[in-house]
Amino acid sequence: MSALGSSQNQGMSTRFLELLLKTSEKAANIARVIRQDEHLFRLLVQEKKGPEKNPRFVQDFKTLADVLIQETVKHDVGLQFPAIADHIFGEESNTFSNTLGDTITVEVQADQTATATLLSTVCRSVLSGDTQASEMLAAEVHRDIGVDEVNTDTNLPLLDLPLEQCGMWIDPIDSTSEYISGEDLKLSVGDMYQSGLRCVTVLIGVFDRVTGQPILGIVNQPFHAQYGSRWQGKCQWGFKFGDYSKYSASLPSDIKPGKSKIVVLSGSESSNLKSRLHSAGYTVSEVTGAGYKQLCVARGDADIYVLSKGSTFRWDTCGPHAILQALGGGIVSYKKVLEVDGNLEESELNYSENHTAESLSPGSLHCNHDGLIAFRDGSLLCELIQVLRQMQARKN
């Protein structure tokens, strides 16, 4: 199929993008409602331990919030695009189990009342009979969202996606610890935050199930800007299929690197890697949240995101990867590009369903085992690879 095909499929593909933007905003609304409502927030920060912990259920309200957002996206997409419904994957299992072997499956129901009833059943088991939470959350799940409510470019282009062979990866709330703590710490470098609510993202990625290539990505930042006690979100998207690519108009189309190239990474990276990058002339900034670090690269606030460890998963990278590809960049395997004969194209992360079964243990399923490097500018990536290879050679 060509990137630009029949007008009927273009219309459906553009409608699909509009739907994903609206569902990402609904997810962001749920995240904001939980965080800003005093009653729901008390449940969010409540960590049951010891005798206070319900001995029958291992999950808590944080898990329920994640699952509900994930299931809301699945439900809304499945209603309009049922062929994709069976190929939507996420971080969370939607089954709550107890030690007696009983299970409750969280799914969005046909109407608000039915969803509230199901959630109250879960809440009675997980939250000691808290029905107020279930009613508030059900209202948000079934609220109609208009595309004009999404803080993004609403003049959407005509797209032509291979809808019949699309799959999706969802991360309902990336950077959960920052979502709970909410303490913002702004960096002195660029317009980036080291930690806090601004590092929280909702990640939706669409990939081609045949090739495993990411083709459409949405990153919704529920806590982009604060006005008094009210938060406003910001949503970015990008699309690349074949030779055709489009992305949010608010994303810069061309980035001219400054005198100091900025690398974002996790605080847990080795001191050796950080010092080597410093020595090579890079400005190293520690930032929280895999989704947020990739967003910083897409926006041009950082040049490259480096992760040497296998601590991200398909749901963390699929959406941002599609946006970066639309901008002319991508995400490659850290380990593979350090090989002398490493081919950059072959080193790109892949999301095919065959790739998701590679791991040997359930705990590492869907993991990007070899680390990653996210970039916009291929020439900067090549420069960095040479630095990293020299580091590796010295180590050996």
Secondary structure, 3 states (H helix, E strand, C coil): CCCCCCHHHHHHHHHHHHHHHHHHHHHHHHHHHHHHCHHHHHHHHCCCCHHHCCCCECCCHHHHHHHHHHHHHHHHHHHHCHHHHCCEEECCCCEEEECCCCEEECCCCCCHHHHHHHHHHHHHHHCCCCHHHHHHHHHHHCCCCCHHHCCCCCCCCCCCCCHHHEEEEEEEEECHHHHHHCCCEECCCCCCEEECHHHCEEEEEEEECCCCCEEEEEEEEEEEEEECCEEEEEEEEEEEECCEEEECCCCCCCCCCCCCEEEEECCCCCHHHHHHHHHCCEEEEECCCHHHHHHHHHHCCCCEEEECCCCCEHHHHHHHHHHHHHCCCEEECHHHHCCCCCCCCCCECCCCCCHHHCCCCHHHCCECCCCEEEECCHHHHHHHHHHHHHHHHHHC
